[in-house]
Amino acid sequence: MNILEKIIEAKRKEVMQRSAAISLRELRKTHFYNRACFSLKPFLLDANRTGIIAEFKRKSPSKGQINELANVATVTEGYSRNGASALSVLTDGPYFGGDSKDLLAARANSLPILRKDFIIDSYQVEETKAMGADLMLLIAACLTPSDVKELSTLAHNLGLEVLLEIHNREELSRFCDGVDYIGVNNRDLKTFVVDINRSIELSEEIPGGIIKITESGIHQASTIHMLRRYGYEGFLMGENFMKEPDPAIAFASFVNELKTEPHEGKSLRHDATGPGKRVR
């Protein structure tokens, strides 16, 4: 059993426990449940922002503890103030050290927030809405095409948007009308191998008209400039900032670097080393 399979097995048990503790009726009475969500698209395309979806996470299965002392409110405020187009907040506890309270704290910012978790059940979709998120992640590797359709339809009914994460061409077949954005994760969740070329190779396979987001493995501003030439308009980054003592300062420094002239290399092939509110 690989790590992704272990996570999903544990997640099924977790969802059963969470749904037994807090009913759907209770979720629907929470403060943020009827809040009008932000749409991610205008924030990504805003020329005054960076296109970066800045992530808050404390740990990961591949890296272990990354930054267990960081304060989510302070870090996400710093991300927002320095030009992030959106925020991503991990809510998985056992493997990423996250909590629903982290997303609630980040909601103080007037940016779209992605709930980053392993969404496999309709209960989690309603939970996502109750947390104050604007969009949710669906990971193609652990869902069937019918799962993606069912969960994305419910998300849209609640006013949420959907980011479908893929790792290869086969997973792209899970794309459906309910998906708003496609993210290419350069990190294989089964092996943890990171390769930026994954985004390059899949760029032309993604249907036209869909905003493309690249995830993981971005450590230099030049990589963002290069990936823009392949049509990517969103860049999900977390570890690059969270590994520093002050992630907000690290983010601000990266943004300053991003404002310089794009790096023009001899080859576009990359060696991976390292707004408005929407009411439905």
Buried (B, 14 or more C-beta within 10 A) or exposed (E): EEBBEEBBEBBEEBBEEBBEEEEEEEBEEBEBBEBEBBBBBBBBBEEEBBBBBBBBBBBBBBEEEBBEEBEBBEBBBBBBEBBBBBBBBBBBBEBBBBBBEBBBBBBEBEBBBBBBBBBBBBBBBBBBBBBBBBBBBBBBBBBEEEBBBBBBBBBBEBBBBBBBBBBBEEBBEBBBEBBBBBBBBBBBBEEBEBBBEBBBBBBEEBEEEBBBBBBBBBBBBBBBBBBBEBBBBBBBBBBBBBEBEBBBBBBBBBBEEBEEEEEEEEEEEBEBEEBEBBEE
